[in-house]
Structure formats: structure tokens, C-alpha cells
Amino acid sequence: MRRSASPLSLILLGAGVFLLVLGQLFAWYVEPRAKRTPTDTVSTTVFEGKGSYFDTGSVATLQDQQLTITRRVVGDVAGSERSGNAVWDVSTQIDTPTSLPLADPRKSLQWTTERWVTDRRTNLPVHCCEEKPRFEGEAYLKFPFDVEKRGYTWWDSSLGATVPLEFDRVVKVDGHEGYRFVGSVKATATGTRLVPGVLVGSSNPGQVAAEEWYSNTRIELTADPRTGRIINAALAPTKTLRAPGSQTDAVTLLSSERLEFSEETRREQVKLAGEGSGQLELLGETVPLAGGIAGGVLIVAGVVLLVRGRRPGHSAG
């Protein structure tokens, strides 16, 4: 006499299959869709360091001064929803000890506003939605998800062009592992500015179109491998003026050997990177692995009960 399968074996088999499918669903569907650049971001990052800058009040370059770069990013949620991309408005100001307490970007040493539009999955630029300026490259405010140990192109707003970055090494930032990339910019003419000729040593007594030059001897960006979030950054920019056609700098507008994320910014970026990386690991690895193991165990248990339940019974003698 054949015995029928027990309800428990069928329940175990069903639950096991469900967990296996659910684990794969997280790995192949949920986790990839979680790798999207956020549209509702609101963040502030601060660079600090010593350097020199041209003071218009004293008409001289002041040395060994505290410099602060503050970058504020606000996501345009409505614009992002309309376009399907990440639309971010970015404000960057450079402050001196005099301008920093004023908390007014219009009175800072330098203030720029930009509008960045990127593909939420690849981080590549998308040229739409009143983008300003038109930019290229693979990295700017962040790297793509799943950062690789290879070279990347980084957009340098001061240069107005991309800069090749090379993978340097794996480093720890406040205990969090990141990939460090380095690059540099040779002195490059970036535009002109009308100034009194005497300021740049020109024989012209009136206004001259002085040449603006920019260099950056050390670009150092450390990215979280999973999320692409920049957890530490350091720059060594120099901006100068030259007389038209001259091969030498006449005025140093801004120069620093190292401007780096402030301690507070570094801690915050590491915290956010840890949270984001943990979520992606949970969705892409932990849940699928746990679901696979649990599902496999339940299926095996269900099969065992099913086989036992279908064995023929023995008649009493």
C-alpha cells in the first residue's frame, strides 16, 4: 500500500523553492536597480588647507593663509523625474579668512554654479535639462558603481576638460577601505581676464587681456568600491595671470600644495559610503546567499520526507 506525501514535505519543498527564487530575484533584479544615483541628494563637502591668494584690497598675494572650498549639491527631483536622469545643481565657493565668516558666496574669493546631469546607472554625462557647463568623463562628484582598479577620466571644472586618473592603491580612510586614484594637470591657459596692464608687468598703460593659467600638481580621489562615493579628496591647484604672450606668471591668484576634505566631511562621507555599501551587499550578496542556503536545506528536507512518505508499508504477520 502506497502512502501519500505528507503536507509537511510539500510545504518544505515549496518554501525552499520560494527562497531560492527570492534570493536570485534580489541578486539579478532588486540589487541592480538599487545601483542608481539618488535624485534627492542634499550634501555639503568642505576642503581645507593652507595657501596663498591675491587680495584685491592690498593688491598683493597673501601667503600662508587658510583656504576653504565649500561645495553644495542639491538634487533637482522634479527635473530628474522628467528626464529619468540624475540632475544636480552644484554651488562651489572658495573662501579666505576674511570672506568665510560672511557666509555670502557673492563675497567669496570665487563662486561658481553648475548643473550636472548624469545617467543614474553608469554615471556618464547626459546632455540635457539645461546642463551647465557641457562636461564629459566618467567621474566628477562620484565614481560609477562597482569601481574598478583601472584608469578613469575625471572632469576638472577649473580646466574645463577631463583629466586622466590612474589607480594608485587600496587605502583605508577612517577604517573604511577605498580605491585611491591620482592625476595632475600641467600649466594650461584657460581664458583671459581684463586687468590693468601694470598688474601683470605689461608696458600697456591701460587694460589688457591677461591670460589665466591653471595647474594642479596632485589630484587625489579615494572612492568607495561599491557605491563610487568619494570618501576623501585632495587637490593642489594653482591659478595665475600672465601678460599677453608671456611665458612666465606675473600674479598668483590662488595656490595651495594641499586642499583636503575636512575631518567632518571625511567622517560623513565614510559614514554614507558604509551605509550605501552595506545595503548593496545585503541585496546583492547576503540575501541571495542566505536564501540559497536556507532554500537548499528546506528542499533537501522536503525531498527526504517525500521519499519516506512514499515507501510501501509492511503488513502485520
Secondary structure, DSSP 8 states (H G I E B T S, - for coil): ------HHHHHHHHHHHHHHHHHHHIIIIIHHHH----SS-EEEEEEEEEEEEEETTTTEEEEEEEEEEEEEEEE-HHHHHHHSSEEEEEEEEEE-TTTGGGT-GGGSSEEEEEEEEE-TTT--B---TT-BS---SSBSSB--SS--SS-EEEEETTTTEEEEEEEEEEEEETTEEEEEEEEEEEEEEEEEEEEEGGGGT-S-SSEEEEEEEEEEEEEEEEE-TTT-BEEEEEE-EEEEEE-TT-SS--EEEEE-S-EEE-HHHHHHHHHHHHHHHHHHHIIIIIHHHHHHHHHHHHHHHHHHHHHHHTS------
